[in-house]
Amino acid sequence: MKKDDKYSGKLKTLNIEYFKYRTLLTEKFQKRKVYQAKDPKMVLAFMPGTIRKVSVKEGEKVKAGDLLLVLDAMKMKNQILSPLEGVVKKVNAKTGNIVAKDQVLIELE
């Protein structure tokens, strides 16, 4: 009996980019909660920190990649860029604010 024969009914094929993998998937993996992307119109703090600069105002048009604000976290100044083209609906952050992880900083429409 070949090594794969006892698992042949349990092997699953995963397609990752351009490659196919045949593997055993654990029960825990099969029952996992499927990842759902967060709403790209809600710009969240990816970690706790302090707002150093807000570069946009409500009603302002932005393009994908435009600087929205600077978040100082762990002694690094992180530039938070717009994930999409749109209009700034609401700015929930002000310079000097201390923010928590996953706090909504800017809402786009």
N, C-alpha and C positions, 0 to 999 in steps of 0.2 A: 504494500500500500504506500502510495506517495504521501509525502508530508502534507500537501494541500488537500488531499482527498477527504480527510476527516473534517475539514473546515469549508469545503467547496460550497455548501449550501448557505454558509454564514458570511462568506466574503462579499463585500460591497465594493463598488467602483466609485472612487471619488475623482471628479474632474477639477483640477486646480490649475488655472491658467491653461497651458497647452499640454499638460501632462495628465495621464490617467494612472491612478493608483488602485490596486486591489488590496484591501485590508479588512481586518476585523474591526467592527465598531462596538465599543462597549455599550452596555445597556444605559449607563448614565449619559453617554454621548447622544444616543438615539432619543432620549427623553428630554434633552436640553431645551431650554427656552430659545427659540430662534431669534437671532439678532434683528432688531429693528432700528434703523437709523433714526436719530433724533431729528426733529423738525429743523431743516436748514435755515428757516426764517427766524429762528430763535438763537441768538448768539449767546452761548453760555460761558461762564468762567470754567476753564478746564482744571483749575486748581485754585486753592485759596490764595489771595494776594491783595495788593493795593493798586487802585487805578491811578496811574501817573499822568495820563493824558487822554482826553476824549477828542477825537478828530472830526466828528460828524455832529450834525444837528438834526432834529426832527424835521421831516419833509425833504431832506436832502437826497438827491439821487446818487447812488453808488454803483460801481461796477465790481464784478468779481475780482478779488485781489486788492481792492482799495483798503487803506488803513482805516480801521474803525476806532481803535483805542490801543493804549499800551498798558499792559498788566504787569506789574512788578511782583514776581513770585520767586522765592528761593534765590534772591539776589540777582535775578535775571530780568531784563526788560523784554517782555514777550509782546510782539506786535500781533494784535488780533485783526485779521483781515476779513473782508466780506466774502462769504462763501458763494454768493450769487449776485447777479445784477438786480437792483430793485430800488425801493425808496425806504428811507429810515422812518419807521412808523413811531417808535418810541425809544428814547434813550433812558435806561434805568440806572446808569452809573454816572458819577460825578468824580472829578479829580479829587483824590485824597480818600475816597471811599474804600473801606476794607470789605472785600467780597468773599463769599464762601464758594466752595466747589459747586458747580452746576447752577449757580445763581444766574438768572437771565440778565444780561448786560444790555443788549440791544435787540429790538424786534424789527424785522424787515417785512415789507409787503411787496 
